[in-house]
C-alpha cells in the first residue's frame, strides 16, 4: 500500500512539473544580418522572448532593467587561437515613470533617453538591435573572412538596501542568451 502511494505521488508530481519545464521560454537572437558601409561593419539582429512575465511586472512597478549586448569580432586562424579584432558592449536600460506613464530607454548611460508612450513599443525598441557598429573597416583586411560572436544578457536589477532578498521575483529574471556566431567577409 505504501509503495502504491509513492508511485501515485511520483506520477502526479511528474505530470505537474513536466509541463512547467516545457513552458520555460528561452531568449533567442534571430534575424542576424552583418553588413558594412564606407567606414564600419554594422550588425542588425532581434532578441526574441527577452521579457518574462515576472520581469514585465517588475518594470511596470518601476524597477529598471538592463539589457547588455556583447559583441566580439574574430579573425579565424588555423594553427593558433583566433585573433580577437574588436570587442564591443552596449547597455540598454528600460525604466517606467509611474507619474508620466511613459517608458524611457537609456543606451550606454546617455543622459537623454528615448521615450515611449506604451510598453509594447518600448519592448520592441529594447529587442531591436539595428545599426550597431561592431568594428571599423580600418581594422579589417579586404578579402579575409571573419566571424562575429554575440550574446544578450538581461542583468538582475539592483534594488537599494538589499531589497532583492525581500522581492524574490527579481532573482528569476537574471538570464542570458547563448553565444551566437555569424561568419562574414570583407
C-alpha atoms as an extended CHARMM CRD file, in Angstrom:
* protein
*
       186  EXT
         1         1  UNK       CA              0.0000000000        0.0000000000        0.0000000000  PROA      1               0.0000000000
         2         2  UNK       CA              2.8180000000        2.3570000000        0.8770000000  PROA      2               0.0000000000
         3         3  UNK       CA              4.6160000000        1.6340000000       -2.4300000000  PROA      3               0.0000000000
         4         4  UNK       CA              1.4280000000        2.3630000000       -4.3530000000  PROA      4               0.0000000000
         5         5  UNK       CA              1.1180000000        5.7100000000       -2.5710000000  PROA      5               0.0000000000
         6         6  UNK       CA              4.6730000000        6.7200000000       -3.5770000000  PROA      6               0.0000000000
         7         7  UNK       CA              4.1290000000        5.5860000000       -7.1680000000  PROA      7               0.0000000000
         8         8  UNK       CA              0.9280000000        7.6230000000       -7.4510000000  PROA      8               0.0000000000
         9         9  UNK       CA              2.6540000000       10.6100000000       -5.8210000000  PROA      9               0.0000000000
        10        10  UNK       CA              5.6190000000       10.3310000000       -8.2180000000  PROA      10              0.0000000000
        11        11  UNK       CA              3.3250000000       10.1670000000      -11.2690000000  PROA      11              0.0000000000
        12        12  UNK       CA              1.2650000000       13.1490000000      -10.0870000000  PROA      12              0.0000000000
        13        13  UNK       CA              4.3360000000       15.2840000000       -9.4170000000  PROA      13              0.0000000000
        14        14  UNK       CA              5.7700000000       14.2710000000      -12.7850000000  PROA      14              0.0000000000
        15        15  UNK       CA              2.5810000000       15.4120000000      -14.5310000000  PROA      15              0.0000000000
        16        16  UNK       CA              2.7170000000       18.7430000000      -12.7110000000  PROA      16              0.0000000000
        17        17  UNK       CA              6.4040000000       19.6070000000      -13.2470000000  PROA      17              0.0000000000
        18        18  UNK       CA              6.9230000000       18.3760000000      -16.8400000000  PROA      18              0.0000000000
        19        19  UNK       CA              4.5300000000       20.9490000000      -18.3490000000  PROA      19              0.0000000000
        20        20  UNK       CA              6.2060000000       23.7010000000      -16.3000000000  PROA      20              0.0000000000
        21        21  UNK       CA              9.5850000000       22.8470000000      -17.8060000000  PROA      21              0.0000000000
        22        22  UNK       CA              8.1040000000       22.6970000000      -21.2950000000  PROA      22              0.0000000000
        23        23  UNK       CA              6.7280000000       26.2150000000      -20.8500000000  PROA      23              0.0000000000
        24        24  UNK       CA             10.1160000000       27.7200000000      -19.9910000000  PROA      24              0.0000000000
        25        25  UNK       CA             10.8340000000       30.0360000000      -22.8970000000  PROA      25              0.0000000000
        26        26  UNK       CA             14.4780000000       30.8050000000      -23.5620000000  PROA      26              0.0000000000
        27        27  UNK       CA             15.5800000000       34.1130000000      -25.0510000000  PROA      27              0.0000000000
        28        28  UNK       CA             16.9610000000       33.8870000000      -28.5970000000  PROA      28              0.0000000000
        29        29  UNK       CA             18.7420000000       36.1380000000      -31.0650000000  PROA      29              0.0000000000
        30        30  UNK       CA             17.2020000000       35.9600000000      -34.5430000000  PROA      30              0.0000000000
        31        31  UNK       CA             17.4720000000       37.6970000000      -37.9160000000  PROA      31              0.0000000000
        32        32  UNK       CA             21.2150000000       38.3520000000      -37.6490000000  PROA      32              0.0000000000
        33        33  UNK       CA             22.4770000000       40.4160000000      -40.5870000000  PROA      33              0.0000000000
        34        34  UNK       CA             26.0220000000       41.7340000000      -40.9210000000  PROA      34              0.0000000000
        35        35  UNK       CA             26.7570000000       44.4050000000      -43.4960000000  PROA      35              0.0000000000
        36        36  UNK       CA             29.0440000000       47.4000000000      -43.8780000000  PROA      36              0.0000000000
        37        37  UNK       CA             29.0560000000       50.9830000000      -45.0040000000  PROA      37              0.0000000000
        38        38  UNK       CA             32.0980000000       53.0090000000      -46.1110000000  PROA      38              0.0000000000
        39        39  UNK       CA             33.6230000000       53.0540000000      -42.6250000000  PROA      39              0.0000000000
        40        40  UNK       CA             32.2090000000       50.3140000000      -40.3530000000  PROA      40              0.0000000000
        41        41  UNK       CA             30.8170000000       46.7850000000      -40.1100000000  PROA      41              0.0000000000
        42        42  UNK       CA             27.2040000000       47.0510000000      -38.9570000000  PROA      42              0.0000000000
        43        43  UNK       CA             25.0530000000       44.4820000000      -37.1430000000  PROA      43              0.0000000000
        44        44  UNK       CA             21.2850000000       44.0230000000      -37.3110000000  PROA      44              0.0000000000
        45        45  UNK       CA             19.5200000000       41.4760000000      -35.0700000000  PROA      45              0.0000000000
        46        46  UNK       CA             16.4520000000       40.9530000000      -32.8860000000  PROA      46              0.0000000000
        47        47  UNK       CA             16.0280000000       39.4650000000      -29.4110000000  PROA      47              0.0000000000
        48        48  UNK       CA             13.0640000000       37.0950000000      -29.1670000000  PROA      48              0.0000000000
        49        49  UNK       CA             11.4400000000       36.1110000000      -25.8190000000  PROA      49              0.0000000000
        50        50  UNK       CA             13.5110000000       38.6890000000      -23.9540000000  PROA      50              0.0000000000
        51        51  UNK       CA             10.7990000000       39.6610000000      -21.4750000000  PROA      51              0.0000000000
        52        52  UNK       CA              9.4960000000       37.1880000000      -18.8990000000  PROA      52              0.0000000000
        53        53  UNK       CA              6.1890000000       37.8010000000      -17.1110000000  PROA      53              0.0000000000
        54        54  UNK       CA              7.9150000000       38.4580000000      -13.7810000000  PROA      54              0.0000000000
        55        55  UNK       CA             10.1960000000       40.9750000000      -15.4680000000  PROA      55              0.0000000000
        56        56  UNK       CA              7.2780000000       42.7980000000      -17.0650000000  PROA      56              0.0000000000
        57        57  UNK       CA              5.5940000000       43.1000000000      -13.6550000000  PROA      57              0.0000000000
        58        58  UNK       CA              8.7780000000       44.4750000000      -12.0980000000  PROA      58              0.0000000000
        59        59  UNK       CA              9.2760000000       47.0160000000      -14.9050000000  PROA      59              0.0000000000
        60        60  UNK       CA              5.6790000000       48.2070000000      -14.5590000000  PROA      60              0.0000000000
        61        61  UNK       CA              6.3420000000       48.5980000000      -10.8270000000  PROA      61              0.0000000000
        62        62  UNK       CA              9.2290000000       50.9610000000      -11.6520000000  PROA      62              0.0000000000
        63        63  UNK       CA             12.2710000000       48.6540000000      -11.4050000000  PROA      63              0.0000000000
        64        64  UNK       CA             14.8610000000       49.3920000000      -14.1260000000  PROA      64              0.0000000000
        65        65  UNK       CA             16.0390000000       46.5370000000      -16.3670000000  PROA      65              0.0000000000
        66        66  UNK       CA             19.3520000000       46.3870000000      -18.2300000000  PROA      66              0.0000000000
        67        67  UNK       CA             19.9590000000       44.5040000000      -21.4870000000  PROA      67              0.0000000000
        68        68  UNK       CA             23.6810000000       44.0900000000      -22.1710000000  PROA      68              0.0000000000
        69        69  UNK       CA             24.6610000000       43.2070000000      -25.7450000000  PROA      69              0.0000000000
        70        70  UNK       CA             28.1490000000       41.7110000000      -26.0030000000  PROA      70              0.0000000000
        71        71  UNK       CA             29.7560000000       41.5160000000      -29.4530000000  PROA      71              0.0000000000
        72        72  UNK       CA             33.2010000000       40.1310000000      -30.3080000000  PROA      72              0.0000000000
        73        73  UNK       CA             34.7750000000       40.0780000000      -33.7730000000  PROA      73              0.0000000000
        74        74  UNK       CA             37.4320000000       37.4690000000      -34.5540000000  PROA      74              0.0000000000
        75        75  UNK       CA             39.6810000000       36.5200000000      -37.4270000000  PROA      75              0.0000000000
        76        76  UNK       CA             39.9330000000       32.7170000000      -37.6660000000  PROA      76              0.0000000000
        77        77  UNK       CA             43.4290000000       31.2310000000      -37.7850000000  PROA      77              0.0000000000
        78        78  UNK       CA             44.2080000000       27.5820000000      -38.4590000000  PROA      78              0.0000000000
        79        79  UNK       CA             47.1790000000       26.8020000000      -36.2140000000  PROA      79              0.0000000000
        80        80  UNK       CA             46.7530000000       29.1210000000      -33.2320000000  PROA      80              0.0000000000
        81        81  UNK       CA             43.8780000000       30.7420000000      -31.3930000000  PROA      81              0.0000000000
        82        82  UNK       CA             41.6430000000       33.0200000000      -33.3580000000  PROA      82              0.0000000000
        83        83  UNK       CA             42.6320000000       36.6640000000      -33.2710000000  PROA      83              0.0000000000
        84        84  UNK       CA             40.1980000000       38.9880000000      -31.4840000000  PROA      84              0.0000000000
        85        85  UNK       CA             39.7890000000       42.0840000000      -33.6560000000  PROA      85              0.0000000000
        86        86  UNK       CA             37.3010000000       44.0200000000      -31.5630000000  PROA      86              0.0000000000
        87        87  UNK       CA             35.0610000000       43.6930000000      -28.5280000000  PROA      87              0.0000000000
        88        88  UNK       CA             32.0000000000       45.8570000000      -28.0330000000  PROA      88              0.0000000000
        89        89  UNK       CA             29.3510000000       46.1250000000      -25.3160000000  PROA      89              0.0000000000
        90        90  UNK       CA             26.0720000000       48.0180000000      -25.3480000000  PROA      90              0.0000000000
        91        91  UNK       CA             23.9030000000       48.5520000000      -22.2680000000  PROA      91              0.0000000000
        92        92  UNK       CA             20.2640000000       49.4830000000      -22.7090000000  PROA      92              0.0000000000
        93        93  UNK       CA             18.1750000000       50.3110000000      -19.6530000000  PROA      93              0.0000000000
        94        94  UNK       CA             14.3810000000       50.4630000000      -19.6330000000  PROA      94              0.0000000000
        95        95  UNK       CA             12.6380000000       52.3560000000      -16.8500000000  PROA      95              0.0000000000
        96        96  UNK       CA              8.9550000000       53.1200000000      -16.2880000000  PROA      96              0.0000000000
        97        97  UNK       CA              7.8790000000       56.5140000000      -14.9810000000  PROA      97              0.0000000000
        98        98  UNK       CA              4.7150000000       55.9600000000      -12.9140000000  PROA      98              0.0000000000
        99        99  UNK       CA              3.8760000000       59.6780000000      -12.8390000000  PROA      99              0.0000000000
       100       100  UNK       CA              4.2020000000       60.3980000000      -16.5760000000  PROA      100             0.0000000000
       101       101  UNK       CA              3.1010000000       56.8660000000      -17.5770000000  PROA      101             0.0000000000
       102       102  UNK       CA              5.9860000000       56.6260000000      -20.0760000000  PROA      102             0.0000000000
       103       103  UNK       CA              8.8480000000       54.2130000000      -20.6880000000  PROA      103             0.0000000000
       104       104  UNK       CA             12.3810000000       55.5690000000      -21.0720000000  PROA      104             0.0000000000
       105       105  UNK       CA             15.2370000000       53.7010000000      -22.7080000000  PROA      105             0.0000000000
       106       106  UNK       CA             18.8000000000       54.8070000000      -21.9940000000  PROA      106             0.0000000000
       107       107  UNK       CA             21.6310000000       53.4610000000      -24.1680000000  PROA      107             0.0000000000
       108       108  UNK       CA             25.1540000000       53.2550000000      -22.6960000000  PROA      108             0.0000000000
       109       109  UNK       CA             24.2890000000       55.7080000000      -19.9430000000  PROA      109             0.0000000000
       110       110  UNK       CA             23.0730000000       58.5290000000      -22.2210000000  PROA      110             0.0000000000
       111       111  UNK       CA             21.5390000000       61.3840000000      -20.2860000000  PROA      111             0.0000000000
       112       112  UNK       CA             18.7070000000       61.8770000000      -22.7610000000  PROA      112             0.0000000000
       113       113  UNK       CA             16.5280000000       58.7770000000      -23.1370000000  PROA      113             0.0000000000
       114       114  UNK       CA             14.2410000000       57.7010000000      -25.9430000000  PROA      114             0.0000000000
       115       115  UNK       CA             10.7070000000       57.8960000000      -24.5200000000  PROA      115             0.0000000000
       116       116  UNK       CA              7.8230000000       55.5830000000      -25.4630000000  PROA      116             0.0000000000
       117       117  UNK       CA              4.1400000000       56.0060000000      -24.5470000000  PROA      117             0.0000000000
       118       118  UNK       CA              3.3660000000       52.2810000000      -24.2190000000  PROA      118             0.0000000000
       119       119  UNK       CA              5.0860000000       49.1140000000      -23.0150000000  PROA      119             0.0000000000
       120       120  UNK       CA              4.7510000000       47.2410000000      -26.3100000000  PROA      120             0.0000000000
       121       121  UNK       CA              6.7080000000       49.7990000000      -28.3270000000  PROA      121             0.0000000000
       122       122  UNK       CA              9.3480000000       50.0490000000      -25.5770000000  PROA      122             0.0000000000
       123       123  UNK       CA              9.7490000000       46.2400000000      -25.6270000000  PROA      123             0.0000000000
       124       124  UNK       CA             10.2270000000       46.2880000000      -29.4030000000  PROA      124             0.0000000000
       125       125  UNK       CA             12.8530000000       49.0210000000      -29.0850000000  PROA      125             0.0000000000
       126       126  UNK       CA             14.7520000000       47.0660000000      -26.4130000000  PROA      126             0.0000000000
       127       127  UNK       CA             14.6990000000       43.8950000000      -28.5420000000  PROA      127             0.0000000000
       128       128  UNK       CA             15.7030000000       45.6170000000      -31.7860000000  PROA      128             0.0000000000
       129       129  UNK       CA             19.4660000000       45.6370000000      -32.3270000000  PROA      129             0.0000000000
       130       130  UNK       CA             19.5850000000       47.6620000000      -35.5240000000  PROA      130             0.0000000000
       131       131  UNK       CA             22.5610000000       49.5200000000      -36.9060000000  PROA      131             0.0000000000
       132       132  UNK       CA             25.1070000000       48.5810000000      -34.2480000000  PROA      132             0.0000000000
       133       133  UNK       CA             28.6390000000       49.4650000000      -35.3200000000  PROA      133             0.0000000000
       134       134  UNK       CA             30.8200000000       46.4910000000      -34.3600000000  PROA      134             0.0000000000
       135       135  UNK       CA             34.2090000000       47.2020000000      -35.9240000000  PROA      135             0.0000000000
       136       136  UNK       CA             35.7600000000       49.8830000000      -38.1460000000  PROA      136             0.0000000000
       137       137  UNK       CA             36.7670000000       48.6430000000      -41.6060000000  PROA      137             0.0000000000
       138       138  UNK       CA             40.2480000000       50.0370000000      -40.9880000000  PROA      138             0.0000000000
       139       139  UNK       CA             40.8400000000       47.1070000000      -38.5680000000  PROA      139             0.0000000000
       140       140  UNK       CA             39.9670000000       44.5110000000      -41.2340000000  PROA      140             0.0000000000
       141       141  UNK       CA             41.8910000000       43.2670000000      -44.2580000000  PROA      141             0.0000000000
       142       142  UNK       CA             39.9550000000       43.2140000000      -47.5180000000  PROA      142             0.0000000000
       143       143  UNK       CA             39.3690000000       39.6620000000      -48.8120000000  PROA      143             0.0000000000
       144       144  UNK       CA             39.6450000000       37.9720000000      -45.3970000000  PROA      144             0.0000000000
       145       145  UNK       CA             36.9610000000       36.0260000000      -43.5400000000  PROA      145             0.0000000000
       146       146  UNK       CA             35.9010000000       36.9680000000      -40.0230000000  PROA      146             0.0000000000
       147       147  UNK       CA             33.2430000000       35.9280000000      -37.5700000000  PROA      147             0.0000000000
       148       148  UNK       CA             31.1480000000       37.7420000000      -35.0240000000  PROA      148             0.0000000000
       149       149  UNK       CA             30.0240000000       36.2610000000      -31.7020000000  PROA      149             0.0000000000
       150       150  UNK       CA             27.2210000000       37.8950000000      -29.7710000000  PROA      150             0.0000000000
       151       151  UNK       CA             25.0320000000       37.3150000000      -26.7570000000  PROA      151             0.0000000000
       152       152  UNK       CA             22.4720000000       39.3190000000      -24.8130000000  PROA      152             0.0000000000
       153       153  UNK       CA             22.3960000000       39.2910000000      -21.0300000000  PROA      153             0.0000000000
       154       154  UNK       CA             19.4500000000       40.5970000000      -19.0630000000  PROA      154             0.0000000000
       155       155  UNK       CA             21.0220000000       41.8690000000      -15.8680000000  PROA      155             0.0000000000
       156       156  UNK       CA             19.4590000000       41.4710000000      -12.4830000000  PROA      156             0.0000000000
       157       157  UNK       CA             18.1740000000       44.7920000000      -11.2410000000  PROA      157             0.0000000000
       158       158  UNK       CA             19.9460000000       46.2250000000       -8.2090000000  PROA      158             0.0000000000
       159       159  UNK       CA             17.4780000000       47.4140000000       -5.6250000000  PROA      159             0.0000000000
       160       160  UNK       CA             18.5050000000       49.7150000000       -2.7730000000  PROA      160             0.0000000000
       161       161  UNK       CA             19.1470000000       48.4880000000        0.7740000000  PROA      161             0.0000000000
       162       162  UNK       CA             19.4360000000       44.8130000000       -0.2550000000  PROA      162             0.0000000000
       163       163  UNK       CA             15.7520000000       44.6760000000       -1.1310000000  PROA      163             0.0000000000
       164       164  UNK       CA             16.4780000000       41.7640000000       -3.5530000000  PROA      164             0.0000000000
       165       165  UNK       CA             16.0120000000       39.3980000000       -0.6000000000  PROA      165             0.0000000000
       166       166  UNK       CA             12.5450000000       40.8430000000        0.0690000000  PROA      166             0.0000000000
       167       167  UNK       CA             11.4150000000       40.9110000000       -3.5980000000  PROA      167             0.0000000000
       168       168  UNK       CA             12.1970000000       37.3220000000       -4.5360000000  PROA      168             0.0000000000
       169       169  UNK       CA             10.7950000000       37.7000000000       -8.0830000000  PROA      169             0.0000000000
       170       170  UNK       CA             13.7850000000       39.8350000000       -9.0800000000  PROA      170             0.0000000000
       171       171  UNK       CA             16.1590000000       36.8540000000       -8.9640000000  PROA      171             0.0000000000
       172       172  UNK       CA             14.1170000000       34.9080000000      -11.5410000000  PROA      172             0.0000000000
       173       173  UNK       CA             14.8840000000       37.1960000000      -14.4240000000  PROA      173             0.0000000000
       174       174  UNK       CA             18.6580000000       37.2650000000      -14.4730000000  PROA      174             0.0000000000
       175       175  UNK       CA             19.2800000000       35.3110000000      -17.6840000000  PROA      175             0.0000000000
       176       176  UNK       CA             21.1470000000       35.4250000000      -20.9700000000  PROA      176             0.0000000000
       177       177  UNK       CA             21.1100000000       34.0120000000      -24.4670000000  PROA      177             0.0000000000
       178       178  UNK       CA             23.6280000000       31.5400000000      -25.7840000000  PROA      178             0.0000000000
       179       179  UNK       CA             26.5830000000       32.7990000000      -27.8270000000  PROA      179             0.0000000000
       180       180  UNK       CA             25.6180000000       33.2360000000      -31.4840000000  PROA      180             0.0000000000
       181       181  UNK       CA             28.2630000000       33.0030000000      -34.1870000000  PROA      181             0.0000000000
       182       182  UNK       CA             27.9420000000       34.5230000000      -37.6470000000  PROA      182             0.0000000000
       183       183  UNK       CA             30.6250000000       34.4400000000      -40.3630000000  PROA      183             0.0000000000
       184       184  UNK       CA             31.2010000000       37.3860000000      -42.6940000000  PROA      184             0.0000000000
       185       185  UNK       CA             33.7310000000       38.5010000000      -45.2960000000  PROA      185             0.0000000000
       186       186  UNK       CA             35.1350000000       41.8720000000      -46.1520000000  PROA      186             0.0000000000
